[in-house]
């Protein structure tokens, strides 16, 4: 049987991944802001995992 793409599902997955990435960035910025306010040293950025898709 031929694969029939489910565009709505694929779009929902892309939107979910996009929102998760944005949320992670917001949390990282909030943590950096908290650290700066507390006078703690800044952490170096973590490299992306080779298996992650962007």
mmCIF file as Biopython writes it, N, C-alpha, C and O atoms, coordinates in Angstrom:
data_model
#
loop_
_atom_site.group_PDB
_atom_site.id
_atom_site.type_symbol
_atom_site.label_atom_id
_atom_site.label_alt_id
_atom_site.label_comp_id
_atom_site.label_asym_id
_atom_site.label_entity_id
_atom_site.label_seq_id
_atom_site.pdbx_PDB_ins_code
_atom_site.Cartn_x
_atom_site.Cartn_y
_atom_site.Cartn_z
_atom_site.occupancy
_atom_site.B_iso_or_equiv
_atom_site.auth_seq_id
_atom_site.auth_asym_id
_atom_site.pdbx_PDB_model_num
ATOM 1   N N  . UNK A ? 1  ? 0.842  -1.178 0.000  1.0 0.0 1  A 1 
ATOM 2   C CA . UNK A ? 1  ? 0.000  0.000  0.000  1.0 0.0 1  A 1 
ATOM 3   C C  . UNK A ? 1  ? 0.893  1.249  0.000  1.0 0.0 1  A 1 
ATOM 4   O O  . UNK A ? 1  ? 1.938  1.280  0.651  1.0 0.0 1  A 1 
ATOM 5   N N  . UNK A ? 2  ? 0.475  2.242  -0.720 1.0 0.0 2  A 1 
ATOM 6   C CA . UNK A ? 2  ? 1.248  3.469  -0.846 1.0 0.0 2  A 1 
ATOM 7   C C  . UNK A ? 2  ? 1.020  4.346  0.377  1.0 0.0 2  A 1 
ATOM 8   O O  . UNK A ? 2  ? -0.095 4.452  0.887  1.0 0.0 2  A 1 
ATOM 9   N N  . UNK A ? 3  ? 2.103  4.975  0.838  1.0 0.0 3  A 1 
ATOM 10  C CA . UNK A ? 3  ? 2.027  5.865  1.994  1.0 0.0 3  A 1 
ATOM 11  C C  . UNK A ? 3  ? 1.258  7.129  1.629  1.0 0.0 3  A 1 
ATOM 12  O O  . UNK A ? 3  ? 1.569  7.795  0.642  1.0 0.0 3  A 1 
ATOM 13  N N  . UNK A ? 4  ? 0.262  7.446  2.430  1.0 0.0 4  A 1 
ATOM 14  C CA . UNK A ? 4  ? -0.504 8.675  2.233  1.0 0.0 4  A 1 
ATOM 15  C C  . UNK A ? 4  ? -0.098 9.645  3.344  1.0 0.0 4  A 1 
ATOM 16  O O  . UNK A ? 4  ? -0.331 9.362  4.519  1.0 0.0 4  A 1 
ATOM 17  N N  . UNK A ? 5  ? 0.503  10.777 2.993  1.0 0.0 5  A 1 
ATOM 18  C CA . UNK A ? 5  ? 0.975  11.702 4.027  1.0 0.0 5  A 1 
ATOM 19  C C  . UNK A ? 5  ? -0.181 12.338 4.798  1.0 0.0 5  A 1 
ATOM 20  O O  . UNK A ? 5  ? -1.232 12.649 4.238  1.0 0.0 5  A 1 
ATOM 21  N N  . UNK A ? 6  ? 0.042  12.516 6.075  1.0 0.0 6  A 1 
ATOM 22  C CA . UNK A ? 6  ? -0.942 13.173 6.933  1.0 0.0 6  A 1 
ATOM 23  C C  . UNK A ? 6  ? -0.389 14.566 7.227  1.0 0.0 6  A 1 
ATOM 24  O O  . UNK A ? 6  ? 0.354  14.768 8.188  1.0 0.0 6  A 1 
ATOM 25  N N  . UNK A ? 7  ? -0.770 15.521 6.376  1.0 0.0 7  A 1 
ATOM 26  C CA . UNK A ? 7  ? -0.191 16.856 6.464  1.0 0.0 7  A 1 
ATOM 27  C C  . UNK A ? 7  ? -0.522 17.553 7.770  1.0 0.0 7  A 1 
ATOM 28  O O  . UNK A ? 7  ? 0.323  18.255 8.325  1.0 0.0 7  A 1 
ATOM 29  N N  . UNK A ? 8  ? -1.736 17.371 8.270  1.0 0.0 8  A 1 
ATOM 30  C CA . UNK A ? 8  ? -2.111 18.015 9.529  1.0 0.0 8  A 1 
ATOM 31  C C  . UNK A ? 8  ? -1.257 17.507 10.681 1.0 0.0 8  A 1 
ATOM 32  O O  . UNK A ? 8  ? -0.823 18.294 11.523 1.0 0.0 8  A 1 
ATOM 33  N N  . UNK A ? 9  ? -1.013 16.213 10.729 1.0 0.0 9  A 1 
ATOM 34  C CA . UNK A ? 9  ? -0.172 15.649 11.789 1.0 0.0 9  A 1 
ATOM 35  C C  . UNK A ? 9  ? 1.260  16.139 11.657 1.0 0.0 9  A 1 
ATOM 36  O O  . UNK A ? 9  ? 1.884  16.524 12.647 1.0 0.0 9  A 1 
ATOM 37  N N  . UNK A ? 10 ? 1.787  16.126 10.424 1.0 0.0 10 A 1 
ATOM 38  C CA . UNK A ? 10 ? 3.158  16.578 10.211 1.0 0.0 10 A 1 
ATOM 39  C C  . UNK A ? 10 ? 3.322  18.043 10.602 1.0 0.0 10 A 1 
ATOM 40  O O  . UNK A ? 10 ? 4.327  18.419 11.206 1.0 0.0 10 A 1 
ATOM 41  N N  . UNK A ? 11 ? 2.350  18.858 10.264 1.0 0.0 11 A 1 
ATOM 42  C CA . UNK A ? 11 ? 2.425  20.276 10.621 1.0 0.0 11 A 1 
ATOM 43  C C  . UNK A ? 11 ? 2.342  20.448 12.135 1.0 0.0 11 A 1 
ATOM 44  O O  . UNK A ? 11 ? 3.067  21.260 12.709 1.0 0.0 11 A 1 
ATOM 45  N N  . UNK A ? 12 ? 1.464  19.688 12.783 1.0 0.0 12 A 1 
ATOM 46  C CA . UNK A ? 12 ? 1.333  19.765 14.233 1.0 0.0 12 A 1 
ATOM 47  C C  . UNK A ? 12 ? 2.645  19.360 14.908 1.0 0.0 12 A 1 
ATOM 48  O O  . UNK A ? 12 ? 3.038  19.972 15.901 1.0 0.0 12 A 1 
ATOM 49  N N  . UNK A ? 13 ? 3.318  18.353 14.389 1.0 0.0 13 A 1 
ATOM 50  C CA . UNK A ? 13 ? 4.600  17.924 14.943 1.0 0.0 13 A 1 
ATOM 51  C C  . UNK A ? 13 ? 5.669  19.002 14.776 1.0 0.0 13 A 1 
ATOM 52  O O  . UNK A ? 13 ? 6.456  19.244 15.691 1.0 0.0 13 A 1 
ATOM 53  N N  . UNK A ? 14 ? 5.700  19.653 13.601 1.0 0.0 14 A 1 
ATOM 54  C CA . UNK A ? 14 ? 6.659  20.736 13.387 1.0 0.0 14 A 1 
ATOM 55  C C  . UNK A ? 14 ? 6.385  21.891 14.348 1.0 0.0 14 A 1 
ATOM 56  O O  . UNK A ? 14 ? 7.316  22.454 14.924 1.0 0.0 14 A 1 
ATOM 57  N N  . UNK A ? 15 ? 5.123  22.241 14.519 1.0 0.0 15 A 1 
ATOM 58  C CA . UNK A ? 15 ? 4.759  23.328 15.435 1.0 0.0 15 A 1 
ATOM 59  C C  . UNK A ? 15 ? 5.105  22.968 16.880 1.0 0.0 15 A 1 
ATOM 60  O O  . UNK A ? 15 ? 5.564  23.822 17.639 1.0 0.0 15 A 1 
ATOM 61  N N  . UNK A ? 16 ? 4.886  21.708 17.262 1.0 0.0 16 A 1 
ATOM 62  C CA . UNK A ? 16 ? 5.211  21.258 18.618 1.0 0.0 16 A 1 
ATOM 63  C C  . UNK A ? 16 ? 6.713  21.358 18.862 1.0 0.0 16 A 1 
ATOM 64  O O  . UNK A ? 16 ? 7.150  21.838 19.908 1.0 0.0 16 A 1 
ATOM 65  N N  . UNK A ? 17 ? 7.495  20.905 17.895 1.0 0.0 17 A 1 
ATOM 66  C CA . UNK A ? 17 ? 8.948  20.962 18.023 1.0 0.0 17 A 1 
ATOM 67  C C  . UNK A ? 17 ? 9.434  22.406 18.081 1.0 0.0 17 A 1 
ATOM 68  O O  . UNK A ? 17 ? 10.335 22.736 18.852 1.0 0.0 17 A 1 
ATOM 69  N N  . UNK A ? 18 ? 8.836  23.256 17.267 1.0 0.0 18 A 1 
ATOM 70  C CA . UNK A ? 18 ? 9.210  24.665 17.250 1.0 0.0 18 A 1 
ATOM 71  C C  . UNK A ? 18 ? 8.915  25.316 18.595 1.0 0.0 18 A 1 
ATOM 72  O O  . UNK A ? 18 ? 9.737  26.073 19.113 1.0 0.0 18 A 1 
ATOM 73  N N  . UNK A ? 19 ? 7.755  25.029 19.160 1.0 0.0 19 A 1 
ATOM 74  C CA . UNK A ? 19 ? 7.373  25.599 20.457 1.0 0.0 19 A 1 
ATOM 75  C C  . UNK A ? 19 ? 8.274  25.063 21.573 1.0 0.0 19 A 1 
ATOM 76  O O  . UNK A ? 19 ? 8.647  25.812 22.476 1.0 0.0 19 A 1 
ATOM 77  N N  . UNK A ? 20 ? 8.622  23.786 21.519 1.0 0.0 20 A 1 
ATOM 78  C CA . UNK A ? 20 ? 9.502  23.203 22.535 1.0 0.0 20 A 1 
ATOM 79  C C  . UNK A ? 20 ? 10.879 23.857 22.484 1.0 0.0 20 A 1 
ATOM 80  O O  . UNK A ? 20 ? 11.482 24.123 23.524 1.0 0.0 20 A 1 
ATOM 81  N N  . UNK A ? 21 ? 11.372 24.115 21.286 1.0 0.0 21 A 1 
ATOM 82  C CA . UNK A ? 21 ? 12.672 24.757 21.136 1.0 0.0 21 A 1 
ATOM 83  C C  . UNK A ? 21 ? 12.619 26.193 21.667 1.0 0.0 21 A 1 
ATOM 84  O O  . UNK A ? 21 ? 13.551 26.646 22.333 1.0 0.0 21 A 1 
ATOM 85  N N  . UNK A ? 22 ? 11.536 26.899 21.374 1.0 0.0 22 A 1 
ATOM 86  C CA . UNK A ? 22 ? 11.380 28.271 21.861 1.0 0.0 22 A 1 
ATOM 87  C C  . UNK A ? 22 ? 11.277 28.300 23.381 1.0 0.0 22 A 1 
ATOM 88  O O  . UNK A ? 22 ? 11.842 29.183 24.025 1.0 0.0 22 A 1 
ATOM 89  N N  . UNK A ? 23 ? 10.560 27.341 23.956 1.0 0.0 23 A 1 
ATOM 90  C CA . UNK A ? 23 ? 10.416 27.276 25.411 1.0 0.0 23 A 1 
ATOM 91  C C  . UNK A ? 23 ? 11.767 27.004 26.068 1.0 0.0 23 A 1 
ATOM 92  O O  . UNK A ? 23 ? 12.081 27.595 27.100 1.0 0.0 23 A 1 
ATOM 93  N N  . UNK A ? 24 ? 12.563 26.122 25.485 1.0 0.0 24 A 1 
ATOM 94  C CA . UNK A ? 24 ? 13.887 25.832 26.028 1.0 0.0 24 A 1 
ATOM 95  C C  . UNK A ? 24 ? 14.759 27.087 25.991 1.0 0.0 24 A 1 
ATOM 96  O O  . UNK A ? 24 ? 15.523 27.347 26.920 1.0 0.0 24 A 1 
ATOM 97  N N  . UNK A ? 25 ? 14.640 27.851 24.928 1.0 0.0 25 A 1 
ATOM 98  C CA . UNK A ? 25 ? 15.417 29.080 24.818 1.0 0.0 25 A 1 
ATOM 99  C C  . UNK A ? 25 ? 14.959 30.097 25.859 1.0 0.0 25 A 1 
ATOM 100 O O  . UNK A ? 25 ? 15.786 30.778 26.465 1.0 0.0 25 A 1 
ATOM 101 N N  . UNK A ? 26 ? 13.641 30.206 26.074 1.0 0.0 26 A 1 
ATOM 102 C CA . UNK A ? 26 ? 13.117 31.122 27.089 1.0 0.0 26 A 1 
ATOM 103 C C  . UNK A ? 26 ? 13.610 30.727 28.481 1.0 0.0 26 A 1 
ATOM 104 O O  . UNK A ? 26 ? 13.996 31.589 29.271 1.0 0.0 26 A 1 
ATOM 105 N N  . UNK A ? 27 ? 13.598 29.433 28.783 1.0 0.0 27 A 1 
ATOM 106 C CA . UNK A ? 27 ? 14.076 28.964 30.084 1.0 0.0 27 A 1 
ATOM 107 C C  . UNK A ? 27 ? 15.558 29.242 30.268 1.0 0.0 27 A 1 
ATOM 108 O O  . UNK A ? 27 ? 15.993 29.622 31.355 1.0 0.0 27 A 1 
ATOM 109 N N  . UNK A ? 28 ? 16.333 29.053 29.207 1.0 0.0 28 A 1 
ATOM 110 C CA . UNK A ? 28 ? 17.768 29.296 29.277 1.0 0.0 28 A 1 
ATOM 111 C C  . UNK A ? 28 ? 18.042 30.782 29.537 1.0 0.0 28 A 1 
ATOM 112 O O  . UNK A ? 28 ? 18.916 31.126 30.333 1.0 0.0 28 A 1 
ATOM 113 N N  . UNK A ? 29 ? 17.293 31.655 28.864 1.0 0.0 29 A 1 
ATOM 114 C CA . UNK A ? 29 ? 17.464 33.092 29.083 1.0 0.0 29 A 1 
ATOM 115 C C  . UNK A ? 29 ? 17.064 33.483 30.500 1.0 0.0 29 A 1 
ATOM 116 O O  . UNK A ? 29 ? 17.734 34.297 31.134 1.0 0.0 29 A 1 
ATOM 117 N N  . UNK A ? 30 ? 15.978 32.908 30.994 1.0 0.0 30 A 1 
ATOM 118 C CA . UNK A ? 30 ? 15.528 33.211 32.348 1.0 0.0 30 A 1 
ATOM 119 C C  . UNK A ? 30 ? 16.569 32.751 33.367 1.0 0.0 30 A 1 
ATOM 120 O O  . UNK A ? 30 ? 16.827 33.448 34.348 1.0 0.0 30 A 1 
ATOM 121 N N  . UNK A ? 31 ? 17.161 31.597 33.143 1.0 0.0 31 A 1 
ATOM 122 C CA . UNK A ? 31 ? 18.189 31.075 34.047 1.0 0.0 31 A 1 
ATOM 123 C C  . UNK A ? 31 ? 19.422 31.982 34.011 1.0 0.0 31 A 1 
ATOM 124 O O  . UNK A ? 31 ? 20.013 32.264 35.053 1.0 0.0 31 A 1 
ATOM 125 N N  . UNK A ? 32 ? 19.809 32.435 32.827 1.0 0.0 32 A 1 
ATOM 126 C CA . UNK A ? 32 ? 20.959 33.332 32.703 1.0 0.0 32 A 1 
ATOM 127 C C  . UNK A ? 32 ? 20.673 34.652 33.414 1.0 0.0 32 A 1 
ATOM 128 O O  . UNK A ? 32 ? 21.552 35.216 34.065 1.0 0.0 32 A 1 
ATOM 129 N N  . UNK A ? 33 ? 19.465 35.130 33.291 1.0 0.0 33 A 1 
ATOM 130 C CA . UNK A ? 33 ? 19.083 36.382 33.952 1.0 0.0 33 A 1 
ATOM 131 C C  . UNK A ? 33 ? 19.109 36.210 35.473 1.0 0.0 33 A 1 
ATOM 132 O O  . UNK A ? 33 ? 19.562 37.099 36.194 1.0 0.0 33 A 1 
ATOM 133 N N  . UNK A ? 34 ? 18.624 35.071 35.952 1.0 0.0 34 A 1 
ATOM 134 C CA . UNK A ? 34 ? 18.621 34.791 37.385 1.0 0.0 34 A 1 
ATOM 135 C C  . UNK A ? 34 ? 20.054 34.713 37.917 1.0 0.0 34 A 1 
ATOM 136 O O  . UNK A ? 34 ? 20.369 35.249 38.980 1.0 0.0 34 A 1 
ATOM 137 N N  . UNK A ? 35 ? 20.922 34.027 37.148 1.0 0.0 35 A 1 
ATOM 138 C CA . UNK A ? 35 ? 22.319 33.900 37.560 1.0 0.0 35 A 1 
ATOM 139 C C  . UNK A ? 35 ? 23.002 35.268 37.606 1.0 0.0 35 A 1 
ATOM 140 O O  . UNK A ? 35 ? 23.773 35.546 38.525 1.0 0.0 35 A 1 
ATOM 141 N N  . UNK A ? 36 ? 22.724 36.114 36.626 1.0 0.0 36 A 1 
ATOM 142 C CA . UNK A ? 36 ? 23.335 37.440 36.591 1.0 0.0 36 A 1 
ATOM 143 C C  . UNK A ? 36 ? 22.875 38.260 37.792 1.0 0.0 36 A 1 
ATOM 144 O O  . UNK A ? 36 ? 23.670 38.986 38.390 1.0 0.0 36 A 1 
ATOM 145 N N  . UNK A ? 37 ? 21.607 38.148 38.143 1.0 0.0 37 A 1 
ATOM 146 C CA . UNK A ? 37 ? 21.078 38.890 39.277 1.0 0.0 37 A 1 
ATOM 147 C C  . UNK A ? 37 ? 21.681 38.382 40.584 1.0 0.0 37 A 1 
ATOM 148 O O  . UNK A ? 37 ? 21.869 39.157 41.523 1.0 0.0 37 A 1 
ATOM 149 N N  . UNK A ? 38 ? 21.983 37.096 40.650 1.0 0.0 38 A 1 
ATOM 150 C CA . UNK A ? 38 ? 22.548 36.509 41.863 1.0 0.0 38 A 1 
ATOM 151 C C  . UNK A ? 38 ? 24.068 36.671 41.929 1.0 0.0 38 A 1 
ATOM 152 O O  . UNK A ? 38 ? 24.686 36.377 42.952 1.0 0.0 38 A 1 
ATOM 153 N N  . UNK A ? 39 ? 24.664 37.141 40.833 1.0 0.0 39 A 1 
ATOM 154 C CA . UNK A ? 39 ? 26.104 37.339 40.827 1.0 0.0 39 A 1 
ATOM 155 C C  . UNK A ? 39 ? 26.888 36.073 40.590 1.0 0.0 39 A 1 
ATOM 156 O O  . UNK A ? 39 ? 28.088 36.034 40.861 1.0 0.0 39 A 1 
ATOM 157 N N  . UNK A ? 40 ? 26.243 35.037 40.092 1.0 0.0 40 A 1 
ATOM 158 C CA . UNK A ? 40 ? 26.926 33.776 39.807 1.0 0.0 40 A 1 
ATOM 159 C C  . UNK A ? 40 ? 27.625 33.865 38.455 1.0 0.0 40 A 1 
ATOM 160 O O  . UNK A ? 40 ? 27.204 34.638 37.595 1.0 0.0 40 A 1 
ATOM 161 N N  . UNK A ? 41 ? 28.689 33.084 38.253 1.0 0.0 41 A 1 
ATOM 162 C CA . UNK A ? 41 ? 29.378 33.120 36.962 1.0 0.0 41 A 1 
ATOM 163 C C  . UNK A ? 41 ? 28.491 32.563 35.846 1.0 0.0 41 A 1 
ATOM 164 O O  . UNK A ? 41 ? 27.630 31.713 36.071 1.0 0.0 41 A 1 
ATOM 165 N N  . UNK A ? 42 ? 28.728 33.061 34.660 1.0 0.0 42 A 1 
ATOM 166 C CA . UNK A ? 42 ? 27.952 32.619 33.497 1.0 0.0 42 A 1 
ATOM 167 C C  . UNK A ? 42 ? 28.449 31.258 33.032 1.0 0.0 42 A 1 
ATOM 168 O O  . UNK A ? 42 ? 29.655 31.011 33.001 1.0 0.0 42 A 1 
ATOM 169 N N  . UNK A ? 43 ? 27.524 30.373 32.670 1.0 0.0 43 A 1 
ATOM 170 C CA . UNK A ? 43 ? 27.887 29.059 32.173 1.0 0.0 43 A 1 
ATOM 171 C C  . UNK A ? 43 ? 28.189 29.147 30.682 1.0 0.0 43 A 1 
ATOM 172 O O  . UNK A ? 43 ? 27.534 29.909 29.972 1.0 0.0 43 A 1 
ATOM 173 N N  . UNK A ? 44 ? 29.167 28.385 30.190 1.0 0.0 44 A 1 
ATOM 174 C CA . UNK A ? 44 ? 29.428 28.395 28.746 1.0 0.0 44 A 1 
ATOM 175 C C  . UNK A ? 44 ? 28.267 27.712 28.019 1.0 0.0 44 A 1 
ATOM 176 O O  . UNK A ? 44 ? 27.625 26.831 28.591 1.0 0.0 44 A 1 
ATOM 177 N N  . UNK A ? 45 ? 27.988 28.094 26.786 1.0 0.0 45 A 1 
ATOM 178 C CA . UNK A ? 45 ? 26.894 27.456 26.041 1.0 0.0 45 A 1 
ATOM 179 C C  . UNK A ? 45 ? 27.192 25.982 25.783 1.0 0.0 45 A 1 
ATOM 180 O O  . UNK A ? 45 ? 28.333 25.599 25.523 1.0 0.0 45 A 1 
ATOM 181 N N  . UNK A ? 46 ? 26.160 25.176 25.859 1.0 0.0 46 A 1 
ATOM 182 C CA . UNK A ? 46 ? 26.338 23.743 25.614 1.0 0.0 46 A 1 
ATOM 183 C C  . UNK A ? 46 ? 26.208 23.459 24.138 1.0 0.0 46 A 1 
ATOM 184 O O  . UNK A ? 46 ? 25.290 23.969 23.495 1.0 0.0 46 A 1 
ATOM 185 N N  . UNK A ? 47 ? 27.109 22.652 23.575 1.0 0.0 47 A 1 
ATOM 186 C CA . UNK A ? 47 ? 27.003 22.326 22.152 1.0 0.0 47 A 1 
ATOM 187 C C  . UNK A ? 47 ? 25.790 21.435 21.895 1.0 0.0 47 A 1 
ATOM 188 O O  . UNK A ? 47 ? 25.387 20.653 22.756 1.0 0.0 47 A 1 
ATOM 189 N N  . UNK A ? 48 ? 25.221 21.564 20.712 1.0 0.0 48 A 1 
ATOM 190 C CA . UNK A ? 48 ? 24.071 20.737 20.346 1.0 0.0 48 A 1 
ATOM 191 C C  . UNK A ? 48 ? 24.525 19.297 20.156 1.0 0.0 48 A 1 
ATOM 192 O O  . UNK A ? 48 ? 25.653 19.029 19.742 1.0 0.0 48 A 1 
ATOM 193 N N  . UNK A ? 49 ? 23.627 18.387 20.466 1.0 0.0 49 A 1 
ATOM 194 C CA . UNK A ? 49 ? 23.913 16.971 20.264 1.0 0.0 49 A 1 
ATOM 195 C C  . UNK A ? 49 ? 23.938 16.694 18.766 1.0 0.0 49 A 1 
ATOM 196 O O  . UNK A ? 49 ? 23.159 17.294 18.026 1.0 0.0 49 A 1 
ATOM 197 N N  . UNK A ? 50 ? 24.804 15.810 18.301 1.0 0.0 50 A 1 
ATOM 198 C CA . UNK A ? 50 ? 24.884 15.539 16.862 1.0 0.0 50 A 1 
ATOM 199 C C  . UNK A ? 50 ? 23.617 14.907 16.288 1.0 0.0 50 A 1 
ATOM 200 O O  . UNK A ? 50 ? 23.374 15.022 15.086 1.0 0.0 50 A 1 
ATOM 201 N N  . UNK A ? 51 ? 22.813 14.251 17.099 1.0 0.0 51 A 1 
ATOM 202 C CA . UNK A ? 51 ? 21.608 13.592 16.600 1.0 0.0 51 A 1 
ATOM 203 C C  . UNK A ? 51 ? 20.378 14.482 16.571 1.0 0.0 51 A 1 
ATOM 204 O O  . UNK A ? 51 ? 19.335 14.062 16.070 1.0 0.0 51 A 1 
ATOM 205 N N  . UNK A ? 52 ? 20.469 15.700 17.094 1.0 0.0 52 A 1 
ATOM 206 C CA . UNK A ? 52 ? 19.305 16.578 17.128 1.0 0.0 52 A 1 
ATOM 207 C C  . UNK A ? 52 ? 19.034 17.189 15.774 1.0 0.0 52 A 1 
ATOM 208 O O  . UNK A ? 52 ? 19.954 17.496 15.015 1.0 0.0 52 A 1 
ATOM 209 N N  . UNK A ? 53 ? 17.755 17.363 15.481 1.0 0.0 53 A 1 
ATOM 210 C CA . UNK A ? 53 ? 17.353 18.027 14.260 1.0 0.0 53 A 1 
ATOM 211 C C  . UNK A ? 53 ? 16.875 19.424 14.621 1.0 0.0 53 A 1 
ATOM 212 O O  . UNK A ? 53 ? 16.234 19.609 15.656 1.0 0.0 53 A 1 
ATOM 213 N N  . UNK A ? 54 ? 17.172 20.389 13.801 1.0 0.0 54 A 1 
ATOM 214 C CA . UNK A ? 54 ? 16.868 21.752 14.129 1.0 0.0 54 A 1 
ATOM 215 C C  . UNK A ? 54 ? 15.760 22.288 13.368 1.0 0.0 54 A 1 
ATOM 216 O O  . UNK A ? 54 ? 15.391 23.449 13.549 1.0 0.0 54 A 1 
#
